[in-house]
């Protein structure tokens, strides 16, 4: 979802990511559209963890 110049989303982590080696497969990110900077805000190992995060952070669960 995009709000106030910030895009929120969940994506797969690349296999060469350090977090991937620790068992994390997904990451929640926040992208500042004016600067292009992207920051991973949370890592997840399972889809159930993602659902709990989205329930607590609704900006990540709305369509873009």
Predicted model as a PDB file, atoms N, CA, C, CB and O in Angstrom, pLDDT in the B-factor column:
MODEL        1                                                                  
ATOM      1  N   UNK A   1       0.843  -1.175   0.000  1.00 68.00           N  
ATOM      2  CA  UNK A   1       0.000   0.000   0.000  1.00 68.00           C  
ATOM      3  C   UNK A   1       0.888   1.238   0.000  1.00 68.00           C  
ATOM      4  CB  UNK A   1      -0.959  -0.002   1.216  1.00 68.00           C  
ATOM      5  O   UNK A   1       2.011   1.205   0.503  1.00 68.00           O  
ATOM      6  N   UNK A   2       0.386   2.315  -0.559  1.00 68.00           N  
ATOM      7  CA  UNK A   2       1.105   3.581  -0.578  1.00 68.00           C  
ATOM      8  C   UNK A   2       0.321   4.614   0.223  1.00 68.00           C  
ATOM      9  CB  UNK A   2       1.335   4.070  -2.032  1.00 68.00           C  
ATOM     10  O   UNK A   2      -0.861   4.836  -0.036  1.00 68.00           O  
ATOM     11  N   UNK A   3       0.978   5.246   1.198  1.00 69.00           N  
ATOM     12  CA  UNK A   3       0.369   6.330   1.950  1.00 69.00           C  
ATOM     13  C   UNK A   3       1.403   7.406   2.195  1.00 69.00           C  
ATOM     14  CB  UNK A   3      -0.220   5.824   3.281  1.00 69.00           C  
ATOM     15  O   UNK A   3       2.542   7.113   2.559  1.00 69.00           O  
ATOM     16  N   UNK A   4       1.011   8.636   1.997  1.00 79.00           N  
ATOM     17  CA  UNK A   4       1.874   9.783   2.305  1.00 79.00           C  
ATOM     18  C   UNK A   4       3.297   9.636   1.778  1.00 79.00           C  
ATOM     19  CB  UNK A   4       1.920   9.993   3.789  1.00 79.00           C  
ATOM     20  O   UNK A   4       4.258   9.937   2.486  1.00 79.00           O  
ATOM     21  N   UNK A   5       3.433   9.173   0.538  1.00 89.00           N  
ATOM     22  CA  UNK A   5       4.753   9.044  -0.056  1.00 89.00           C  
ATOM     23  C   UNK A   5       5.555   7.860   0.424  1.00 89.00           C  
ATOM     24  CB  UNK A   5       5.514  10.258   0.199  1.00 89.00           C  
ATOM     25  O   UNK A   5       6.761   7.799   0.187  1.00 89.00           O  
ATOM     26  N   UNK A   6       4.913   6.908   1.099  1.00 92.00           N  
ATOM     27  CA  UNK A   6       5.597   5.712   1.582  1.00 92.00           C  
ATOM     28  C   UNK A   6       4.859   4.489   1.077  1.00 92.00           C  
ATOM     29  CB  UNK A   6       5.688   5.700   3.130  1.00 92.00           C  
ATOM     30  O   UNK A   6       3.636   4.405   1.183  1.00 92.00           O  
ATOM     31  N   UNK A   7       5.606   3.537   0.527  1.00 93.00           N  
ATOM     32  CA  UNK A   7       5.021   2.282   0.070  1.00 93.00           C  
ATOM     33  C   UNK A   7       5.366   1.198   1.081  1.00 93.00           C  
ATOM     34  CB  UNK A   7       5.529   1.904  -1.359  1.00 93.00           C  
ATOM     35  O   UNK A   7       6.516   1.087   1.508  1.00 93.00           O  
ATOM     36  N   UNK A   8       4.377   0.398   1.463  1.00 94.00           N  
ATOM     37  CA  UNK A   8       4.549  -0.701   2.409  1.00 94.00           C  
ATOM     38  C   UNK A   8       4.302  -2.007   1.681  1.00 94.00           C  
ATOM     39  CB  UNK A   8       3.593  -0.555   3.628  1.00 94.00           C  
ATOM     40  O   UNK A   8       3.408  -2.084   0.839  1.00 94.00           O  
ATOM     41  N   UNK A   9       5.076  -3.035   1.990  1.00 95.00           N  
ATOM     42  CA  UNK A   9       4.856  -4.318   1.347  1.00 95.00           C  
ATOM     43  C   UNK A   9       5.589  -5.454   2.030  1.00 95.00           C  
ATOM     44  CB  UNK A   9       5.271  -4.246  -0.083  1.00 95.00           C  
ATOM     45  O   UNK A   9       6.379  -5.258   2.953  1.00 95.00           O  
ATOM     46  N   UNK A  10       5.297  -6.649   1.541  1.00 95.00           N  
ATOM     47  CA  UNK A  10       5.934  -7.877   2.009  1.00 95.00           C  
ATOM     48  C   UNK A  10       6.543  -8.531   0.771  1.00 95.00           C  
ATOM     49  CB  UNK A  10       4.902  -8.847   2.751  1.00 95.00           C  
ATOM     50  O   UNK A  10       5.904  -8.588  -0.280  1.00 95.00           O  
ATOM     51  N   UNK A  11       7.767  -9.020   0.891  1.00 95.00           N  
ATOM     52  CA  UNK A  11       8.380  -9.669  -0.262  1.00 95.00           C  
ATOM     53  C   UNK A  11       9.208 -10.877   0.179  1.00 95.00           C  
ATOM     54  CB  UNK A  11       9.260  -8.670  -1.038  1.00 95.00           C  
ATOM     55  O   UNK A  11       9.541 -11.037   1.354  1.00 95.00           O  
ATOM     56  N   UNK A  12       9.526 -11.716  -0.804  1.00 96.00           N  
ATOM     57  CA  UNK A  12      10.440 -12.831  -0.573  1.00 96.00           C  
ATOM     58  C   UNK A  12      11.847 -12.274  -0.430  1.00 96.00           C  
ATOM     59  CB  UNK A  12      10.367 -13.880  -1.730  1.00 96.00           C  
ATOM     60  O   UNK A  12      12.201 -11.295  -1.085  1.00 96.00           O  
ATOM     61  N   UNK A  13      12.639 -12.889   0.416  1.00 96.00           N  
ATOM     62  CA  UNK A  13      14.032 -12.494   0.550  1.00 96.00           C  
ATOM     63  C   UNK A  13      14.868 -13.243  -0.481  1.00 96.00           C  
ATOM     64  CB  UNK A  13      14.549 -12.767   1.983  1.00 96.00           C  
ATOM     65  O   UNK A  13      14.567 -14.394  -0.797  1.00 96.00           O  
ATOM     66  N   UNK A  14      15.917 -12.610  -1.013  1.00 95.00           N  
ATOM     67  CA  UNK A  14      16.793 -13.327  -1.942  1.00 95.00           C  
ATOM     68  C   UNK A  14      17.624 -14.377  -1.187  1.00 95.00           C  
ATOM     69  CB  UNK A  14      17.725 -12.331  -2.688  1.00 95.00           C  
ATOM     70  O   UNK A  14      17.921 -14.213  -0.004  1.00 95.00           O  
ATOM     71  N   UNK A  15      17.984 -15.431  -1.874  1.00 96.00           N  
ATOM     72  CA  UNK A  15      18.711 -16.532  -1.231  1.00 96.00           C  
ATOM     73  C   UNK A  15      20.089 -16.135  -0.731  1.00 96.00           C  
ATOM     74  CB  UNK A  15      18.848 -17.677  -2.187  1.00 96.00           C  
ATOM     75  O   UNK A  15      20.645 -16.821   0.126  1.00 96.00           O  
ATOM     76  N   UNK A  16      20.659 -15.044  -1.241  1.00 96.00           N  
ATOM     77  CA  UNK A  16      21.986 -14.621  -0.782  1.00 96.00           C  
ATOM     78  C   UNK A  16      21.929 -13.596   0.351  1.00 96.00           C  
ATOM     79  CB  UNK A  16      22.766 -14.043  -1.941  1.00 96.00           C  
ATOM     80  O   UNK A  16      22.948 -13.007   0.712  1.00 96.00           O  
ATOM     81  N   UNK A  17      20.746 -13.387   0.905  1.00 91.00           N  
ATOM     82  CA  UNK A  17      20.548 -12.463   2.028  1.00 91.00           C  
ATOM     83  C   UNK A  17      20.975 -13.152   3.335  1.00 91.00           C  
ATOM     84  CB  UNK A  17      19.050 -11.995   2.110  1.00 91.00           C  
ATOM     85  O   UNK A  17      20.699 -14.336   3.528  1.00 91.00           O  
ATOM     86  N   UNK A  18      21.636 -12.427   4.216  1.00 94.00           N  
ATOM     87  CA  UNK A  18      22.064 -13.007   5.495  1.00 94.00           C  
ATOM     88  C   UNK A  18      20.887 -13.539   6.306  1.00 94.00           C  
ATOM     89  CB  UNK A  18      22.821 -11.970   6.314  1.00 94.00           C  
ATOM     90  O   UNK A  18      20.997 -14.594   6.931  1.00 94.00           O  
ATOM     91  N   UNK A  19      19.771 -12.831   6.305  1.00 96.00           N  
ATOM     92  CA  UNK A  19      18.600 -13.290   7.057  1.00 96.00           C  
ATOM     93  C   UNK A  19      18.081 -14.614   6.503  1.00 96.00           C  
ATOM     94  CB  UNK A  19      17.487 -12.231   7.019  1.00 96.00           C  
ATOM     95  O   UNK A  19      17.564 -15.440   7.256  1.00 96.00           O  
ATOM     96  N   UNK A  20      18.214 -14.819   5.201  1.00 96.00           N  
ATOM     97  CA  UNK A  20      17.776 -16.080   4.584  1.00 96.00           C  
ATOM     98  C   UNK A  20      18.545 -17.255   5.172  1.00 96.00           C  
ATOM     99  CB  UNK A  20      17.967 -16.036   3.051  1.00 96.00           C  
ATOM    100  O   UNK A  20      17.973 -18.320   5.404  1.00 96.00           O  
ATOM    101  N   UNK A  21      19.835 -17.065   5.414  1.00 95.00           N  
ATOM    102  CA  UNK A  21      20.656 -18.128   6.002  1.00 95.00           C  
ATOM    103  C   UNK A  21      20.212 -18.465   7.422  1.00 95.00           C  
ATOM    104  CB  UNK A  21      22.125 -17.718   6.005  1.00 95.00           C  
ATOM    105  O   UNK A  21      20.460 -19.571   7.901  1.00 95.00           O  
ATOM    106  N   UNK A  22      19.561 -17.525   8.095  1.00 96.00           N  
ATOM    107  CA  UNK A  22      19.047 -17.761   9.444  1.00 96.00           C  
ATOM    108  C   UNK A  22      17.633 -18.348   9.434  1.00 96.00           C  
ATOM    109  CB  UNK A  22      19.057 -16.463  10.236  1.00 96.00           C  
ATOM    110  O   UNK A  22      17.031 -18.530  10.492  1.00 96.00           O  
ATOM    111  N   UNK A  23      17.101 -18.644   8.242  1.00 97.00           N  
ATOM    112  CA  UNK A  23      15.791 -19.283   8.145  1.00 97.00           C  
ATOM    113  C   UNK A  23      14.645 -18.352   7.809  1.00 97.00           C  
ATOM    114  CB  UNK A  23      15.488 -19.957   9.410  1.00 97.00           C  
ATOM    115  O   UNK A  23      13.505 -18.799   7.689  1.00 97.00           O  
ATOM    116  N   UNK A  24      14.922 -17.068   7.656  1.00 98.00           N  
ATOM    117  CA  UNK A  24      13.857 -16.125   7.295  1.00 98.00           C  
ATOM    118  C   UNK A  24      13.646 -16.167   5.792  1.00 98.00           C  
ATOM    119  CB  UNK A  24      14.201 -14.678   7.761  1.00 98.00           C  
ATOM    120  O   UNK A  24      14.612 -16.206   5.030  1.00 98.00           O  
ATOM    121  N   UNK A  25      12.398 -16.160   5.362  1.00 98.00           N  
ATOM    122  CA  UNK A  25      12.078 -16.253   3.938  1.00 98.00           C  
ATOM    123  C   UNK A  25      11.372 -15.016   3.400  1.00 98.00           C  
ATOM    124  CB  UNK A  25      11.222 -17.461   3.689  1.00 98.00           C  
ATOM    125  O   UNK A  25      11.319 -14.806   2.188  1.00 98.00           O  
ATOM    126  N   UNK A  26      10.829 -14.197   4.298  1.00 97.00           N  
ATOM    127  CA  UNK A  26      10.050 -13.037   3.883  1.00 97.00           C  
ATOM    128  C   UNK A  26      10.490 -11.806   4.666  1.00 97.00           C  
ATOM    129  CB  UNK A  26       8.544 -13.292   4.080  1.00 97.00           C  
ATOM    130  O   UNK A  26      11.047 -11.915   5.759  1.00 97.00           O  
ATOM    131  N   UNK A  27      10.231 -10.636   4.092  1.00 97.00           N  
ATOM    132  CA  UNK A  27      10.538  -9.392   4.782  1.00 97.00           C  
ATOM    133  C   UNK A  27       9.475  -8.344   4.519  1.00 97.00           C  
ATOM    134  CB  UNK A  27      11.901  -8.871   4.358  1.00 97.00           C  
ATOM    135  O   UNK A  27       8.970  -8.227   3.402  1.00 97.00           O  
ATOM    136  N   UNK A  28       9.138  -7.589   5.542  1.00 97.00           N  
ATOM    137  CA  UNK A  28       8.247  -6.441   5.389  1.00 97.00           C  
ATOM    138  C   UNK A  28       9.141  -5.235   5.117  1.00 97.00           C  
ATOM    139  CB  UNK A  28       7.333  -6.221   6.673  1.00 97.00           C  
ATOM    140  O   UNK A  28      10.154  -5.035   5.786  1.00 97.00           O  
ATOM    141  N   UNK A  29       8.756  -4.444   4.138  1.00 96.00           N  
ATOM    142  CA  UNK A  29       9.577  -3.286   3.815  1.00 96.00           C  
ATOM    143  C   UNK A  29       8.756  -2.005   3.794  1.00 96.00           C  
ATOM    144  CB  UNK A  29      10.261  -3.486   2.476  1.00 96.00           C  
ATOM    145  O   UNK A  29       7.529  -2.014   3.692  1.00 96.00           O  
ATOM    146  N   UNK A  30       9.483  -0.916   3.892  1.00 95.00           N  
ATOM    147  CA  UNK A  30       8.905   0.423   3.836  1.00 95.00           C  
ATOM    148  C   UNK A  30       9.796   1.223   2.890  1.00 95.00           C  
ATOM    149  CB  UNK A  30       8.809   1.100   5.281  1.00 95.00           C  
ATOM    150  O   UNK A  30      10.995   1.354   3.133  1.00 95.00           O  
ATOM    151  N   UNK A  31       9.212   1.766   1.796  1.00 95.00           N  
ATOM    152  CA  UNK A  31       9.973   2.504   0.796  1.00 95.00           C  
ATOM    153  C   UNK A  31       9.514   3.954   0.746  1.00 95.00           C  
ATOM    154  CB  UNK A  31       9.829   1.849  -0.586  1.00 95.00           C  
ATOM    155  O   UNK A  31       8.330   4.234   0.560  1.00 95.00           O  
ATOM    156  N   UNK A  32      10.461   4.874   0.914  1.00 95.00           N  
ATOM    157  CA  UNK A  32      10.185   6.298   0.791  1.00 95.00           C  
ATOM    158  C   UNK A  32      10.214   6.616  -0.699  1.00 95.00           C  
ATOM    159  CB  UNK A  32      11.226   7.177   1.601  1.00 95.00           C  
ATOM    160  O   UNK A  32      11.266   6.528  -1.331  1.00 95.00           O  
ATOM    161  N   UNK A  33       9.063   6.988  -1.266  1.00 93.00           N  
ATOM    162  CA  UNK A  33       8.974   7.192  -2.702  1.00 93.00           C  
ATOM    163  C   UNK A  33       9.710   8.444  -3.177  1.00 93.00           C  
ATOM    164  CB  UNK A  33       7.534   7.271  -3.109  1.00 93.00           C  
ATOM    165  O   UNK A  33      10.121   8.505  -4.335  1.00 93.00           O  
ATOM    166  N   UNK A  34       9.881   9.421  -2.330  1.00 93.00           N  
ATOM    167  CA  UNK A  34      10.574  10.636  -2.762  1.00 93.00           C  
ATOM    168  C   UNK A  34      12.088  10.451  -2.809  1.00 93.00           C  
ATOM    169  CB  UNK A  34      10.229  11.787  -1.836  1.00 93.00           C  
ATOM    170  O   UNK A  34      12.753  11.075  -3.635  1.00 93.00           O  
ATOM    171  N   UNK A  35      12.641   9.614  -1.947  1.00 94.00           N  
ATOM    172  CA  UNK A  35      14.096   9.396  -1.925  1.00 94.00           C  
ATOM    173  C   UNK A  35      14.494   8.064  -2.555  1.00 94.00           C  
ATOM    174  CB  UNK A  35      14.610   9.453  -0.494  1.00 94.00           C  
ATOM    175  O   UNK A  35      15.647   7.878  -2.945  1.00 94.00           O  
ATOM    176  N   UNK A  36      13.545   7.140  -2.654  1.00 93.00           N  
ATOM    177  CA  UNK A  36      13.839   5.819  -3.185  1.00 93.00           C  
ATOM    178  C   UNK A  36      14.450   4.871  -2.170  1.00 93.00           C  
ATOM    179  CB  UNK A  36      14.751   5.944  -4.345  1.00 93.00           C  
ATOM    180  O   UNK A  36      14.751   3.726  -2.507  1.00 93.00           O  
ATOM    181  N   UNK A  37      14.640   5.317  -0.934  1.00 96.00           N  
ATOM    182  CA  UNK A  37      15.223   4.464   0.102  1.00 96.00           C  
ATOM    183  C   UNK A  37      14.226   3.409   0.559  1.00 96.00           C  
ATOM    184  CB  UNK A  37      15.683   5.306   1.297  1.00 96.00           C  
ATOM    185  O   UNK A  37      13.048   3.696   0.773  1.00 96.00           O  
ATOM    186  N   UNK A  38      14.716   2.192   0.704  1.00 95.00           N  
ATOM    187  CA  UNK A  38      13.892   1.090   1.174  1.00 95.00           C  
ATOM    188  C   UNK A  38      14.535   0.485   2.409  1.00 95.00           C  
ATOM    189  CB  UNK A  38      13.704   0.021   0.069  1.00 95.00           C  
ATOM    190  O   UNK A  38      15.750   0.291   2.461  1.00 95.00           O  
ATOM    191  N   UNK A  39      13.705   0.188   3.405  1.00 95.00           N  
ATOM    192  CA  UNK A  39      14.187  -0.413   4.644  1.00 95.00           C  
ATOM    193  C   UNK A  39      13.325  -1.619   4.983  1.00 95.00           C  
ATOM    194  CB  UNK A  39      14.174   0.616   5.806  1.00 95.00           C  
ATOM    195  O   UNK A  39      12.096  -1.555   4.942  1.00 95.00           O  
ATOM    196  N   UNK A  40      13.992  -2.722   5.320  1.00 95.00           N  
ATOM    197  CA  UNK A  40      13.273  -3.891   5.819  1.00 95.00           C  
ATOM    198  C   UNK A  40      12.931  -3.605   7.280  1.00 95.00           C  
ATOM    199  CB  UNK A  40      14.127  -5.223   5.665  1.00 95.00           C  
ATOM    200  O   UNK A  40      13.808  -3.267   8.075  1.00 95.00           O  
ATOM    201  N   UNK A  41      11.660  -3.743   7.623  1.00 95.00           N  
ATOM    202  CA  UNK A  41      11.226  -3.417   8.979  1.00 95.00           C  
ATOM    203  C   UNK A  41      11.034  -4.657   9.848  1.00 95.00           C  
ATOM    204  CB  UNK A  41       9.938  -2.629   8.928  1.00 95.00           C  
ATOM    205  O   UNK A  41      11.031  -4.569  11.076  1.00 95.00           O  
ATOM    206  N   UNK A  42      10.872  -5.823   9.198  1.00 97.00           N  
ATOM    207  CA  UNK A  42      10.618  -7.049   9.957  1.00 97.00           C  
ATOM    208  C   UNK A  42      10.942  -8.246   9.064  1.00 97.00           C  
ATOM    209  CB  UNK A  42       9.132  -7.110  10.463  1.00 97.00           C  
ATOM    210  O   UNK A  42      10.740  -8.184   7.851  1.00 97.00           O  
ATOM    211  N   UNK A  43      11.441  -9.334   9.653  1.00 98.00           N  
ATOM    212  CA  UNK A  43      11.697 -10.573   8.929  1.00 98.00           C  
ATOM    213  C   UNK A  43      10.749 -11.650   9.434  1.00 98.00           C  
ATOM    214  CB  UNK A  43      13.173 -11.019   9.090  1.00 98.00           C  
ATOM    215  O   UNK A  43      10.352 -11.639  10.599  1.00 98.00           O  
ATOM    216  N   UNK A  44      10.384 -12.590   8.545  1.00 98.00           N  
ATOM    217  CA  UNK A  44       9.451 -13.660   8.898  1.00 98.00           C  
ATOM    218  C   UNK A  44       9.938 -14.992   8.359  1.00 98.00           C  
ATOM    219  CB  UNK A  44       8.048 -13.355   8.361  1.00 98.00           C  
ATOM    220  O   UNK A  44      10.543 -15.064   7.289  1.00 98.00           O  
ATOM    221  N   UNK A  45       9.663 -16.046   9.119  1.00 98.00           N  
ATOM    222  CA  UNK A  45       9.988 -17.396   8.677  1.00 98.00           C  
ATOM    223  C   UNK A  45       8.780 -18.088   8.071  1.00 98.00           C  
ATOM    224  CB  UNK A  45      10.527 -18.215   9.834  1.00 98.00           C  
ATOM    225  O   UNK A  45       8.937 -18.932   7.189  1.00 98.00           O  
ATOM    226  N   UNK A  46       7.568 -17.748   8.527  1.00 97.00           N  
ATOM    227  CA  UNK A  46       6.352 -18.423   8.059  1.00 97.00           C  
ATOM    228  C   UNK A  46       5.284 -17.414   7.651  1.00 97.00           C  
ATOM    229  CB  UNK A  46       5.804 -19.354   9.148  1.00 97.00           C  
ATOM    230  O   UNK A  46       5.333 -16.242   8.025  1.00 97.00           O  
ATOM    231  N   UNK A  47       4.332 -17.896   6.886  1.00 95.00           N  
ATOM    232  CA  UNK A  47       3.210 -17.045   6.474  1.00 95.00           C  
ATOM    233  C   UNK A  47       2.315 -16.706   7.672  1.00 95.00           C  
ATOM    234  CB  UNK A  47       2.382 -17.742   5.370  1.00 95.00           C  
ATOM    235  O   UNK A  47       1.659 -15.664   7.678  1.00 95.00           O  
ATOM    236  N   UNK A  48       2.283 -17.572   8.677  1.00 97.00           N  
ATOM    237  CA  UNK A  48       1.507 -17.269   9.885  1.00 97.00           C  
ATOM    238  C   UNK A  48       2.095 -16.059  10.613  1.00 97.00           C  
ATOM    239  CB  UNK A  48       1.473 -18.494  10.829  1.00 97.00           C  
ATOM    240  O   UNK A  48       1.352 -15.240  11.155  1.00 97.00           O  
ATOM    241  N   UNK A  49       3.418 -15.945  10.627  1.00 97.00           N  
ATOM    242  CA  UNK A  49       4.065 -14.763  11.233  1.00 97.00           C  
ATOM    243  C   UNK A  49       3.711 -13.502  10.458  1.00 97.00           C  
ATOM    244  CB  UNK A  49       5.602 -14.940  11.276  1.00 97.00           C  
ATOM    245  O   UNK A  49       3.495 -12.443  11.047  1.00 97.00           O  
ATOM    246  N   UNK A  50       3.651 -13.619   9.134  1.00 96.00           N  
ATOM    247  CA  UNK A  50       3.267 -12.470   8.299  1.00 96.00           C  
ATOM    248  C   UNK A  50       1.851 -12.034   8.654  1.00 96.00           C  
ATOM    249  CB  UNK A  50       3.365 -12.820   6.782  1.00 96.00           C  
ATOM    250  O   UNK A  50       1.592 -10.844   8.828  1.00 96.00           O  
ATOM    251  N   UNK A  51       0.938 -12.991   8.761  1.00 95.00           N  
ATOM    252  CA  UNK A  51      -0.461 -12.654   9.046  1.00 95.00           C  
ATOM    253  C   UNK A  51      -0.593 -11.946  10.381  1.00 95.00           C  
ATOM    254  CB  UNK A  51      -1.328 -13.912   9.039  1.00 95.00           C  
ATOM    255  O   UNK A  51      -1.342 -10.974  10.482  1.00 95.00           O  
ATOM    256  N   UNK A  52       0.102 -12.395  11.394  1.00 96.00           N  
ATOM    257  CA  UNK A  52       0.051 -11.731  12.700  1.00 96.00           C  
ATOM    258  C   UNK A  52       0.595 -10.303  12.593  1.00 96.00           C  
ATOM    259  CB  UNK A  52       0.856 -12.537  13.753  1.00 96.00           C  
ATOM    260  O   UNK A  52       0.045  -9.385  13.200  1.00 96.00           O  
ATOM    261  N   UNK A  53       1.670 -10.113  11.827  1.00 97.00           N  
ATOM    262  CA  UNK A  53       2.251  -8.780  11.637  1.00 97.00           C  
ATOM    263  C   UNK A  53       1.276  -7.859  10.910  1.00 97.00           C  
ATOM    264  CB  UNK A  53       3.572  -8.874  10.853  1.00 97.00           C  
ATOM    265  O   UNK A  53       1.089  -6.709  11.307  1.00 97.00           O  
ATOM    266  N   UNK A  54       0.657  -8.364   9.845  1.00 95.00           N  
ATOM    267  CA  UNK A  54      -0.296  -7.558   9.067  1.00 95.00           C  
ATOM    268  C   UNK A  54      -1.513  -7.209   9.915  1.00 95.00           C  
ATOM    269  CB  UNK A  54      -0.735  -8.310   7.789  1.00 95.00           C  
ATOM    270  O   UNK A  54      -2.045  -6.104   9.808  1.00 95.00           O  
ATOM    271  N   UNK A  55      -1.958  -8.136  10.755  1.00 95.00           N  
ATOM    272  CA  UNK A  55      -3.089  -7.838  11.639  1.00 95.00           C  
ATOM    273  C   UNK A  55      -2.750  -6.688  12.586  1.00 95.00           C  
ATOM    274  CB  UNK A  55      -3.487  -9.090  12.446  1.00 95.00           C  
ATOM    275  O   UNK A  55      -3.617  -5.874  12.905  1.00 95.00           O  
ATOM    276  N   UNK A  56      -1.503  -6.616  13.035  1.00 96.00           N  
ATOM    277  CA  UNK A  56      -1.065  -5.566  13.965  1.00 96.00           C  
ATOM    278  C   UNK A  56      -0.647  -4.287  13.233  1.00 96.00           C  
ATOM    279  CB  UNK A  56       0.099  -6.073  14.817  1.00 96.00           C  
ATOM    280  O   UNK A  56      -0.597  -3.219  13.844  1.00 96.00           O  
ATOM    281  N   UNK A  57      -0.348  -4.380  11.939  1.00 94.00           N  
ATOM    282  CA  UNK A  57       0.124  -3.237  11.148  1.00 94.00           C  
ATOM    283  C   UNK A  57      -0.668  -3.156   9.849  1.00 94.00           C  
ATOM    284  CB  UNK A  57       1.648  -3.353  10.852  1.00 94.00           C  
ATOM    285  O   UNK A  57      -0.157  -3.557   8.804  1.00 94.00           O  
ATOM    286  N   UNK A  58      -1.893  -2.655   9.880  1.00 91.00           N  
ATOM    287  CA  UNK A  58      -2.790  -2.717   8.734  1.00 91.00           C  
ATOM    288  C   UNK A  58      -2.281  -2.018   7.469  1.00 91.00           C  
ATOM    289  CB  UNK A  58      -4.087  -2.128   9.114  1.00 91.00           C  
ATOM    290  O   UNK A  58      -2.761  -2.314   6.375  1.00 91.00           O  
ATOM    291  N   UNK A  59      -1.320  -1.098   7.597  1.00 91.00           N  
ATOM    292  CA  UNK A  59      -0.795  -0.445   6.398  1.00 91.00           C  
ATOM    293  C   UNK A  59      -0.099  -1.446   5.470  1.00 91.00           C  
ATOM    294  CB  UNK A  59       0.180   0.670   6.791  1.00 91.00           C  
ATOM    295  O   UNK A  59       0.066  -1.162   4.283  1.00 91.00           O  
ATOM    296  N   UNK A  60       0.307  -2.597   5.980  1.00 91.00           N  
ATOM    297  CA  UNK A  60       0.957  -3.616   5.173  1.00 91.00           C  
ATOM    298  C   UNK A  60      -0.043  -4.549   4.497  1.00 91.00           C  
ATOM    299  CB  UNK A  60       1.904  -4.416   6.028  1.00 91.00           C  
ATOM    300  O   UNK A  60       0.336  -5.286   3.587  1.00 91.00           O  
ATOM    301  N   UNK A  61      -1.276  -4.539   4.905  1.00 80.00           N  
ATOM    302  CA  UNK A  61      -2.250  -5.490   4.381  1.00 80.00           C  
ATOM    303  C   UNK A  61      -3.200  -4.949   3.342  1.00 80.00           C  
ATOM    304  CB  UNK A  61      -3.030  -6.022   5.478  1.00 80.00           C  
ATOM    305  O   UNK A  61      -4.045  -5.686   2.834  1.00 80.00           O  
ATOM    306  N   UNK A  62      -3.079  -3.686   3.017  1.00 72.00           N  
ATOM    307  CA  UNK A  62      -3.989  -3.090   2.039  1.00 72.00           C  
ATOM    308  C   UNK A  62      -3.362  -3.120   0.658  1.00 72.00           C  
ATOM    309  CB  UNK A  62      -4.349  -1.646   2.433  1.00 72.00           C  
ATOM    310  O   UNK A  62      -2.151  -2.954   0.517  1.00 72.00           O  
ATOM    311  N   UNK A  63      -4.183  -3.330  -0.364  1.00 68.00           N  
ATOM    312  CA  UNK A  63      -3.643  -3.340  -1.729  1.00 68.00           C  
ATOM    313  C   UNK A  63      -3.072  -1.971  -2.113  1.00 68.00           C  
ATOM    314  CB  UNK A  63      -4.736  -3.752  -2.731  1.00 68.00           C  
ATOM    315  O   UNK A  63      -3.530  -0.934  -1.634  1.00 68.00           O  
ATOM    316  N   UNK A  64      -2.071  -1.993  -2.978  1.00 58.00           N  
ATOM    317  CA  UNK A  64      -1.423  -0.743  -3.413  1.00 58.00           C  
ATOM    318  C   UNK A  64      -2.330   0.083  -4.278  1.00 58.00           C  
ATOM    319  CB  UNK A  64      -0.144  -1.035  -4.166  1.00 58.00           C  
ATOM    320  O   UNK A  64      -1.941   1.161  -4.728  1.00 58.00           O  
TER     321      UNK A  64                                                      
ENDMDL                                                                          
END                                                                             
